[in-house]
Structures are given as C-alpha cells and as structure tokens.
Amino acid sequence: MPLYAIIGTDKADSLPDRLAVRPAHLERMELLKAEGRLVLAGPFPAIDSVDPGPAGFTGSLIVAEFASLADAQVWAKNDPYVINGIFTDVKVKPFRHVLP
C-alpha cells in the first residue's frame, strides 16, 4: 500500500484543547499501528525541546499506509484534532520512504 504524510497545523494556544482530545486521537493512531499501517507519528514541539511544557505544539506529522490519497484525506478529515478545531490546516501528500 502507498504511504501518505498527513501534516496538521495547530491553532494558536492549542495545548489545553489538544490535551483534552488527545486520548481520542491516540486511539485512532493505535488502530493504524495495530493494522501495521503506521510508519511514524508525532507532534512538532513549539520550542526546541523534547518536552515543551506549556509552550505546547505547533502541529503533528503522521506517515501511514492508505489505499489511496482520497482514503488518506478522508481519514485525516475525521481525526479528532480536525473535528475539534485543534488543527487549522491539514495537508495530505503522497510520501516515498527512502531511508532508512
């Protein structure tokens, strides 16, 4: 199956809302993982730190297998971070894994 990168950009001051919705978001990520379709996923810290604390995050990256670009777009549109307005912008792009 082809890979797609889903890049979500957080709204300003998203941390409280992000934390509230995170369990539902992670549940969907765990499903992709259990299906063997998740390559990598994680947030972009707002500052140069593994744990940005109250600075929060500016968005997230998900790389996963989907049958098509349209399927990846539908999946992204139904993410709790999108539904609850944490992501103000979402880009879905085909991704080619080269290294490692």
C-alpha positions as CSV (number, residue, x, y, z in Angstrom):
1,M,0.0,0.0,0.0
2,P,1.3,3.5,-0.7
3,L,2.4,5.9,2.0
4,Y,0.9,9.3,2.8
5,A,2.1,12.1,5.0
6,I,-0.5,14.0,7.0
7,I,0.7,17.3,8.3
8,G,-1.6,19.1,10.7
9,T,-1.0,22.7,11.9
10,D,-2.4,23.6,15.3
11,K,-4.4,26.7,16.1
12,A,-2.7,29.3,18.5
13,D,-2.7,28.3,22.2
14,S,-3.9,24.8,21.3
15,L,-2.4,22.9,24.3
16,P,-5.5,22.7,26.6
17,D,-7.8,21.6,23.8
18,R,-5.1,19.3,22.4
19,L,-4.7,17.6,25.7
20,A,-8.4,17.2,26.1
21,V,-8.8,15.5,22.7
22,R,-5.5,13.6,22.8
23,P,-7.0,10.2,24.0
24,A,-9.4,10.0,21.1
25,H,-6.6,11.0,18.7
26,L,-4.3,8.4,20.1
27,E,-7.0,5.7,19.9
28,R,-7.1,6.2,16.1
29,M,-3.3,6.1,15.9
30,E,-3.2,2.8,17.9
31,L,-5.7,1.3,15.4
32,L,-3.4,2.3,12.5
33,K,-0.5,0.8,14.4
34,A,-2.4,-2.5,15.2
35,E,-3.2,-2.8,11.5
36,G,0.5,-2.5,10.6
37,R,-0.1,0.7,8.6
38,L,1.6,3.4,10.8
39,V,5.2,4.3,9.9
40,L,5.6,7.2,12.3
41,A,3.7,9.9,14.1
42,G,4.3,12.7,16.5
43,P,3.9,16.3,17.3
44,F,6.0,19.3,16.5
45,P,7.1,21.0,19.8
46,A,6.6,24.8,19.8
47,I,10.2,25.2,21.2
48,D,13.4,23.3,20.8
49,S,12.7,20.8,23.5
50,V,11.5,17.2,23.7
51,D,9.1,18.3,26.4
52,P,7.9,21.8,25.5
53,G,5.7,22.1,28.6
54,P,3.2,25.0,28.5
55,A,4.7,26.2,25.1
56,G,2.8,23.2,23.6
57,F,2.9,22.1,20.0
58,T,2.5,23.7,16.6
59,G,1.2,20.6,14.8
60,S,1.7,17.0,14.0
61,L,3.1,14.6,11.4
62,I,1.6,11.2,10.6
63,V,3.1,8.9,7.9
64,A,0.9,5.8,7.3
65,E,-0.3,3.5,4.6
66,F,-3.6,4.1,2.9
67,A,-5.1,2.6,-0.2
68,S,-5.2,6.0,-2.0
69,L,-4.8,9.7,-1.5
70,A,-8.6,10.1,-1.2
71,D,-8.6,7.5,1.6
72,A,-5.8,9.3,3.4
73,Q,-7.7,12.6,3.1
74,V,-10.9,11.1,4.4
75,W,-9.0,9.6,7.4
76,A,-7.4,12.9,8.1
77,K,-10.7,14.8,7.9
78,N,-12.1,12.5,10.6
79,D,-9.3,12.9,13.1
80,P,-10.4,14.3,16.5
81,Y,-7.9,17.1,16.2
82,V,-9.6,18.2,13.0
83,I,-13.2,17.7,14.2
84,N,-12.5,19.6,17.4
85,G,-10.7,22.5,15.6
86,I,-7.2,21.9,17.0
87,F,-5.8,21.6,13.5
88,T,-6.5,24.7,11.5
89,D,-4.8,23.3,8.4
90,V,-4.2,19.8,7.2
91,K,-2.1,18.8,4.2
92,V,-2.1,15.2,2.9
93,K,0.7,14.3,0.5
94,P,2.0,11.1,-1.1
95,F,5.2,10.0,0.7
96,R,8.0,7.9,-0.6
97,H,10.0,6.2,2.1
98,V,13.7,6.1,1.0
99,L,15.8,5.9,4.2
100,P,16.5,4.1,6.4
